Amino acid sequence: MAEIAKKELPYTAFFPGDIMVVERGKETLGDIESTRRLGKGDIDEYLTFGSSFNVTKTAKRWISERLDKNFIFGAFTGGKLAAVASLVAWLPEMTVIMGVETKQKYRGRGLGSAVVSGAVGEAMRRSEACSLTVSSDDTPAIELYRKLGFRKVGDDEARQVPHGVLHLPPVVEG
C-alpha cells in the first residue's frame, strides 16, 4: 500500500519526519511554571495556533470538544498564550503528543520546553512512554526534544494530497 501511495497519489508537498520517544524515568523535564492545561476560556487564543500543522481555521465547537477530550497544554507569557502541545491518544504503553507549536515572537524563551515538559509529565502519569513526530529538518525542535530525553526511533513520511495530509506507514528502527 505504501509503495502504491508513493508512486500513484499526486501530492503537492512532502514532509519527512523523525519519530521520537521518551520512556518513563528517562525524561528530563524543564520548568513548567508558565504551563497549564487549557480550558474552554482559552478557545479564542488557541484558535490563533495551527500554522505548524498546515490546517485551516478550525470551528470553535471542534476545539471545544478537543479541550474536553484531550489534554492540551499551554505556556503563557504576559498573560498571552505563547506555546501549545496536546496529548491526543494514550494507552498504558504509549501516549502520543501532537500539535506542538510556539508562536514565532516567543521562541527562544524556553516556552516550548515548558509546554512539552507539561505534556510529557501528564503522559508519564498515563503511560510507560510517549512519542511525537517532528519535521526532520527542524533542528531546534529536535535538539529540544533530545534535551527532554527523547530519542529518534524511526522515520515518518507525510504528503500533502488534494484532501489533506497522508501519513505513510512509519519505518521504525530495530
Summary of the structure (lengths in Angstrom):
residues: 174
radius of gyration: 16.2
end to end distance: 21.6
largest distance: 49.6
contacts: 513
relative contact order: 0.26
helix: 32%
strand: 39%
